[in-house]
Amino acid sequence: MKHFLASTALAAALVSMTAMSASAERTLRLSLQVATNHPVGENIVYFKDQLEDISGGEMNVEIYDSAQLYKGSEIPQAVSSGGIDMGLVLIDEFAGTIPAVGLFSVAFMFPNYEVLASAADPDSPVRQKIDQMILETGARVVWWQDYGPVQLLSNGGPLVSPEDMKDKKVRVLGKPSGDFINAVGGVPVKIGGSEQFMAYQRGTVDIGMTGTTAIKSRKLHEVMDNVTISNHAQTEFLVVMSDGVWQDMSDQERDWMTQAARAAEMKMRDETKTKNLDAQKFLEDETEMQVTNLTDEQIEAWRKAAAPAIDAYIESAGDAGRELVDSVQKLY
């Protein structure tokens, strides 16, 4: 009888330990609007692998790609409300409620990749201010995903001067890029990244706007025959998490998250410039698309024409916007 009771107690203890082990594991659900073979999606898979490895399997990530759960525009609300633990979002999606966050889409704000990298560095006051503003919505920025410069797409000929935009309908990512198009006389039309191909194919807009690598990965060269390398804005994606979930984590879990996120961010930022140049070469060598590189004089003409977009950003973003613009310009 004593042997039976001891065995029962041991079994109960093992069940209890197993339950404790199972409860100690944390699974995070992450929603993104692109496929996992997209450069941004690949980076999220890298984060997942890093986190699961660093934590020894105590933390896991379930990825719901290709907008299975939420569109990109729905991520801020879904994460803030706790509808999903984590999500990928274009930084501009927060600009509707926090205008200052749209800084990276302000036309010609970043004259080169070095200034961009400095402004987006985790220790940068620019980055820290933006992260804090987003945190106040209930969404915590886990890491930034640099996706490179934005270019202009067209059919029938290249876009070489601001006058080429007059009265044309142009796909924009949000308000800051819309301000740019207004400044050069175009008509901004907001269209999601995944909706671009059909919009260009159907002629919903006359001119496209997207990252260099997206032209390749989304096969936009099949529906647009010209790309102008304007590098007029920068595409920054954020991976955000419900702050409630973050607060529920142990210090150890937060440390694991931070390590994996930093590894993913640095990997993508290190690779972005090369991937964008490779994508441009692919378009030049392996597609029928005509690639136009602007001269310094042409860039200056665009910069002057787009100047009102910076004023519009500051007017919309207020003191916070002016502070961010000043901080970036100090990096020139």
C-alpha positions in Angstrom: 0.0 0.0 0.0 2.9 2.3 0.9 4.5 1.5 -2.4 1.3 2.3 -4.2 0.9 5.7 -2.4 4.5 6.6 -3.1 4.1 5.7 -6.8 0.9 7.8 -6.9 2.6 10.7 -5.3 5.5 10.4 -7.7 3.2 10.3 -10.7 1.3 13.3 -9.4 4.6 15.2 -9.0 5.6 14.4 -12.5 2.3 15.5 -13.9 2.6 18.7 -11.9 6.1 19.3 -13.1 5.0 18.7 -16.7 2.1 21.2 -16.3 4.5 23.7 -14.8 6.9 23.2 -17.7 4.1 23.6 -20.3 2.8 26.7 -18.6 6.3 28.1 -18.6 6.4 28.0 -22.3 5.0 31.1 -24.1 3.7 31.1 -27.6 3.4 34.5 -29.4 1.0 34.9 -32.3 2.5 37.2 -35.0 0.6 38.6 -38.0 2.2 39.9 -41.2 0.7 41.0 -44.5 3.5 39.6 -46.7 4.7 36.0 -47.4 7.5 34.5 -45.4 9.7 34.4 -48.6 9.4 38.2 -48.9 12.5 39.9 -47.5 10.6 41.3 -44.5 8.9 38.0 -43.9 12.2 36.2 -44.1 13.5 38.5 -41.4 10.6 37.6 -39.1 11.3 33.9 -39.6 14.9 34.7 -38.6 13.6 36.3 -35.4 11.4 33.3 -34.7 14.3 30.9 -35.1 16.6 33.1 -33.0 14.1 33.5 -30.2 13.3 29.8 -30.0 17.0 28.9 -30.0 18.0 31.5 -27.4 15.1 30.5 -25.1 15.7 26.8 -25.5 12.2 26.4 -26.8 10.6 28.2 -23.8 9.3 30.9 -26.2 7.7 30.1 -29.5 6.3 32.2 -32.4 3.4 31.3 -34.6 3.5 33.2 -37.8 0.3 34.1 -39.7 1.6 35.5 -43.0 0.0 36.9 -46.1 -2.7 38.9 -44.1 -4.4 35.7 -43.0 -5.5 37.5 -39.8 -5.1 41.2 -40.4 -4.2 43.6 -43.1 -1.3 45.9 -42.4 -3.6 48.9 -41.8 -5.4 46.8 -39.1 -2.3 45.9 -37.1 -2.0 49.0 -34.8 -5.5 48.5 -33.5 -5.2 44.7 -33.3 -2.0 44.8 -31.3 -3.1 47.7 -29.0 -6.3 45.9 -28.2 -4.6 42.5 -27.6 -6.4 41.0 -30.6 -2.9 39.6 -31.7 0.3 39.5 -29.7 2.6 40.9 -32.3 2.3 42.3 -35.8 4.2 43.8 -38.8 3.2 47.3 -39.7 4.5 50.0 -42.1 5.5 52.9 -39.9 3.2 55.2 -41.8 0.2 53.3 -40.5 0.7 55.0 -37.2 1.0 58.5 -38.8 -2.8 58.8 -39.0 -3.1 59.2 -35.3 0.5 60.2 -34.5 1.6 62.5 -37.4 5.2 62.8 -36.2 5.7 59.1 -36.8 5.5 59.7 -40.6 9.0 61.3 -40.6 10.7 58.6 -42.7 8.3 59.0 -45.5 8.8 62.8 -45.8 10.2 63.3 -49.3 14.0 63.9 -49.4 14.4 64.0 -45.6 17.3 61.6 -45.7 19.9 62.5 -48.3 21.8 59.2 -48.0 21.8 55.8 -46.4 24.2 56.8 -43.6 21.9 59.5 -42.3 19.0 57.1 -42.4 20.9 54.4 -40.4 22.0 57.0 -37.8 18.4 58.2 -37.4 17.0 54.7 -37.1 19.6 53.4 -34.7 18.1 52.0 -31.5 20.1 54.6 -29.5 19.1 57.5 -31.7 17.0 60.2 -30.0 14.9 60.2 -33.2 14.1 56.5 -32.9 13.5 56.7 -29.2 11.1 59.6 -29.4 9.1 57.7 -32.1 9.1 54.5 -30.1 7.8 56.3 -27.1 5.0 58.0 -29.0 3.9 54.6 -30.4 4.1 53.0 -26.9 1.5 55.5 -25.7 -1.0 53.8 -28.0 -0.5 50.4 -26.2 1.8 49.0 -28.9 5.5 48.5 -28.0 8.0 48.6 -30.8 10.1 45.4 -30.7 12.4 46.1 -33.6 12.6 48.2 -36.8 12.9 46.6 -40.3 14.7 48.7 -42.8 13.4 48.1 -46.3 15.3 50.6 -48.2 14.4 53.6 -50.5 11.2 54.3 -52.3 11.1 54.7 -56.1 8.6 55.9 -58.7 7.0 53.6 -61.3 5.3 54.5 -64.5 4.2 53.3 -67.9 5.1 54.7 -71.3 8.2 56.7 -70.2 10.3 57.6 -67.2 9.5 60.3 -64.7 12.4 62.7 -64.8 11.0 66.0 -63.5 8.3 67.1 -61.0 6.2 68.3 -63.9 5.7 64.7 -65.1 3.5 64.2 -62.0 1.0 67.0 -62.7 -2.6 65.8 -62.5 -1.5 62.1 -62.4 -3.0 59.7 -59.9 -0.2 58.3 -57.7 -0.1 55.4 -55.3 1.0 56.7 -51.8 1.7 54.9 -48.6 0.2 57.4 -46.2 -0.1 61.1 -45.4 3.6 62.1 -45.7 4.0 60.6 -49.2 0.6 62.1 -50.0 2.0 65.6 -49.1 4.9 65.0 -51.5 2.5 64.2 -54.3 0.4 67.2 -53.6 3.5 69.4 -53.6 4.4 68.2 -57.1 0.9 68.6 -58.5 -0.2 65.0 -58.5 -3.3 63.3 -56.9 -2.5 60.9 -54.0 -4.3 57.6 -53.8 -3.6 55.4 -50.8 -3.1 51.7 -51.8 -1.8 48.9 -49.7 1.4 47.1 -50.6 -0.4 43.8 -51.4 -2.9 45.6 -53.6 -0.3 47.3 -55.9 -0.2 44.7 -58.7 -3.9 44.8 -59.4 -4.0 48.6 -59.0 -1.3 49.1 -61.6 -2.7 46.4 -63.9 -6.2 48.0 -63.8 -5.0 51.5 -64.1 -6.4 52.6 -60.8 -3.4 54.9 -60.6 -1.1 56.3 -63.2 2.1 56.2 -61.2 3.4 53.8 -58.6 5.5 54.3 -55.5 7.3 51.4 -53.7 10.6 50.0 -52.6 13.1 48.7 -55.1 13.0 45.1 -53.8 9.2 45.1 -53.8 9.2 45.7 -57.5 11.1 42.4 -57.9 9.3 40.4 -55.2 5.8 41.6 -56.2 6.6 41.3 -59.9 5.5 44.8 -60.5 7.8 44.9 -63.6 5.1 42.9 -65.3 2.6 45.7 -65.1 4.8 48.8 -65.1 7.5 49.4 -67.7 9.6 52.2 -66.1 11.2 52.8 -62.7 12.8 56.1 -61.7 15.4 55.7 -59.0 14.4 58.7 -57.0 15.3 57.4 -53.5 12.9 60.1 -52.3 11.8 58.4 -49.1 12.6 55.4 -46.9 10.5 52.4 -46.1 10.6 51.4 -42.4 8.5 48.5 -41.1 8.0 48.0 -37.4 7.3 44.8 -35.5 5.1 45.8 -32.6 3.8 43.9 -29.7 1.0 44.4 -27.2 2.4 46.2 -24.3 0.2 44.2 -22.0 1.9 41.0 -23.2 5.3 42.6 -22.7 4.4 43.6 -19.1 3.2 40.0 -18.4 6.6 38.6 -19.4 9.4 37.8 -17.0 12.7 39.7 -17.1 14.3 36.6 -18.7 11.7 36.5 -21.4 12.1 40.2 -22.1 15.9 39.6 -22.4 15.4 36.8 -24.8 13.0 38.9 -26.9 15.5 41.8 -26.9 18.4 39.7 -28.0 16.4 38.0 -30.9 14.9 41.3 -32.0 18.3 43.1 -32.1 19.8 40.3 -34.1 17.0 40.4 -36.6 17.2 44.2 -36.9 20.9 44.4 -37.4 20.8 41.5 -39.9 18.2 43.3 -42.1 19.8 46.7 -41.9 23.2 45.2 -42.9 21.7 43.5 -45.9 19.2 46.1 -47.1 21.5 48.2 -49.2 23.0 45.2 -51.0 19.5 43.7 -51.6 18.2 46.9 -53.0 21.2 47.3 -55.4 20.8 43.6 -56.4 17.1 44.2 -57.1 17.9 47.2 -59.2 20.4 45.2 -61.2 17.8 42.4 -61.7 15.4 44.9 -63.1 18.0 46.3 -65.5 19.4 42.9 -66.7 16.6 40.5 -66.5 13.3 42.4 -67.2 12.0 44.6 -69.9 11.7 47.5 -67.4 13.6 50.6 -68.2 15.5 51.9 -65.1 16.3 55.6 -65.0 18.9 57.1 -62.6 18.4 60.8 -62.0 21.3 63.3 -62.3 22.3 65.5 -59.4 20.6 68.4 -61.1 17.3 66.5 -61.6 17.4 65.3 -57.9 17.8 69.0 -56.8 14.8 70.0 -58.9 12.7 67.3 -57.2 14.0 68.3 -53.8 13.0 71.9 -54.4 9.5 71.0 -55.7 9.0 68.7 -52.7 10.0 71.2 -50.1 6.4 72.1 -49.1 6.0 68.5 -48.0 8.4 69.1 -45.1 6.4 72.2 -44.1 3.2 70.1 -44.3 4.7 67.5 -42.1 5.8 70.0 -39.4 2.4 71.7 -39.5 0.7 68.4 -39.0 3.1 67.0 -36.4 3.6 70.2 -34.4 6.5 70.6 -32.0 7.3 66.9 -32.0 7.7 67.1 -35.8 9.9 70.2 -35.7 12.1 68.5 -33.1 12.5 65.4 -35.2 13.3 67.3 -38.4 15.9 69.3 -36.5 17.4 66.1 -35.1 17.7 64.5 -38.5 19.2 67.6 -40.1 21.9 67.7 -37.5 23.0 64.3 -38.9 23.7 65.8 -42.4 
